């Protein structure tokens, strides 16, 4: 399971539309999320109306705040027209220069909607293999894990062994559908492996192999 994250300021227009179109057109083993640094209270009404015109219901969706957890489990990220105000997302990032539909008339929102769908289709057409194979997010998660492990085990274990052990265990979760507690699980399993003097990680918990 891969994870794609769409980010704009308010998560009330562009990123919501992009997520919805990605869910419609992309393979089912790539999960889409969207978020914003300053989420609005609701999706813009004109966006709801424009999406309904193309058969996609976003009326029940709520803007979400971008969290560190979202950033860490994303394999690919798209930021949308927010320039310097866009948050840093620590993975492979593409910037889409898209106008904000907030306070725009329906006619203009339709144009933005169609432009977003074109961007999503291009993403799928040109970068699907990259999304499946890119290891940037994996390496960033690994970097997040290593300092504590090296602090605890650096005096008794070679740094390369610690890294190899954590890397191998983290790899078990690269395809997990749910990554909410992956770093905690990997940290615990790596500690157990190093304490035991071997790094033969157990099978991936079934709770993380399903949505």
N, C-alpha and C positions, 0 to 999 in steps of 0.2 A: 504494500500500500504506500503510495506517494502522497505528499501533502503540498498543495499549492495555496498560497496566501495572497489575497488581494487587499491592498491597503489604500485608503484615502483619509481625509481629515475627519469626516463626520460619519462614515459608513452608512450613509442615508441615500446614496445615489449611485455613483460610478462603481464603487467596489461591490455593492449589492447586485447591481445588474451584471457585472462581470462574473461574480460567483454563480449567479443563476444560469447564465449562458454556458459557463464552463460545465456545470452539472448537467446541462442538457446535451452538450456535444462531446464531452470528453469520455474516455473509458471509465468504467465504474471503479477501477482499482486506483484511481487518482482522486483523492478527496479534496474538495475546495472549501476554504474558509475565507471570511472577509472581516475586517475590523477597521477601527479608526482611533486616532489619538484623542479626539474630542467628540465622542459619539453623540449624535443628535437623539432626541427623545423618540423619534419615529422616522421611518423612511418617508422621503418627500412624496406627497400625494400624487404629483404629476408623474413621478417615477413608477408608482404603483399602477397608475392608469396606463402609462405607456407600455409597461411590461404585460399587463393584462391583454392589451391589443395583439400581442404576439403569442398569447396562450400560456404565459408564465405568471403564476400567482405569487407575489412577494408581499402581499398585504399582511401576512402573519409574522413576518420576520422582524426582528428587532436589531437596531444598531448595537454593535458590541465594541467594547474597549479593547484595544490592542494590549496584549499581555506579553510578558517575557516568555511564558510557556508557549504561546502561539509562535513567537519568533523562533524559538529553539527547535520546535518540531516541524517547521516548514522546510521543505526541500527546494522550493522555488518561490519567489515572491515578486509581485507586481505592484508598483506604486503608481499613483494616478494623478498627475497634474497638480500636485501640491508643492512642488519645488523644494525649497529648504525646509518647509514645514512638515514634509513627509518624515516619518520616523525611520530610524535606522533598523533595518531588518538583517540579521546576521546570517545571510545565506546568499545564494545566487539571486540577484535582483535585476529586474527590467523596469525601466521607467516609461510609462505611457503618458504622453502629453495629451490629456483629455480635458475638455471644458467641464466645469462644475454645473450640473443641472439645477442646483438650488436656485429658487426664485426665477426660473426660466419658464416661458410659456410652453404649453404642451407640444407645439410644433417643433420647438428647438430641442425639447427633451427627446422627441422621437429621433431626431437627427443624431443626438449623442448616443441614444440606445443602439442605433444601427451601427454607429462607428465602433462602439464597444464590442458588439457581436463580431464585427470584422476583425478586431484585434484578437479576440478570443479564438476565432477560427484560425487565424494566422499562427497564434501561439501553439495550438494543437497540431497544426500542419507542419510547422517548422521546428518545434522544440520538444516534441513528445519524447523522443529518444533521450534528449538531454535531461529531461525531468526524471526519467526512469534511472539514469545512470549517474547523474551528478552526485558527488560525495561531499560537497561543500558543507552541507548541514551536518553530515555525520562527523566530519572533522571538527566542526565547531562544538558539537556536543562532547566530543572526546576531549577537546581542550578545556572545556568546562569541568570535566570530571578529574583530570589529572592532578591539579594542585593539591587537593586534599589527600588523594591516594599517595602521592609522592611524599607529602609531609609525614604521613603515618608510616609508610613502608620504605622510604628512601634509604634508611640506615641499614635495612636488612635485605633489600631486594634491588637488583639492577634496574635502572630507570627504563631501559628498553623492555625488560620483562613486564614491568608494571604497565607500560603503554600497550604492549602486545596483548596482555591479558584483558585490559579494559576495552581495547579495540575489538577483540574477538567477541566478547560478551555483548558489547554495544551493537555489533553487527546482527545479533539475533533479533534486534528490535527495529531494524531498518525497514522491514516490511509490515510492522505492526499497524493495525487499523487505529489503535488508540495509543497515544504516546504521552498521556498526561503525567504519568509517574515513572517514565522510562529512566530518567537520570537517577532517581532514588533507587530503583530496582537494580540498575547496572552497578551503581556504587556499592550496594550491599553484596551483590553476587561477586564482584571483583574482590572485595575485602575477604569474603569467605574463601575464594579461590587462592588468594595469596597467603592467607593464614594456614590453609591446608597444604600449601607447598605445591600446588598444581593448579592448572587453569582449564580444567575440563568442564565447561559451563553446562548446566542442565538445560533441558528443552525449554523453549519459550512457553510461558504460562498461557493456557488456552484463553484466559480472559482478555489477552491482548491480541489474539488472532482474529477476533470478531469485533464488529462495530458496536 
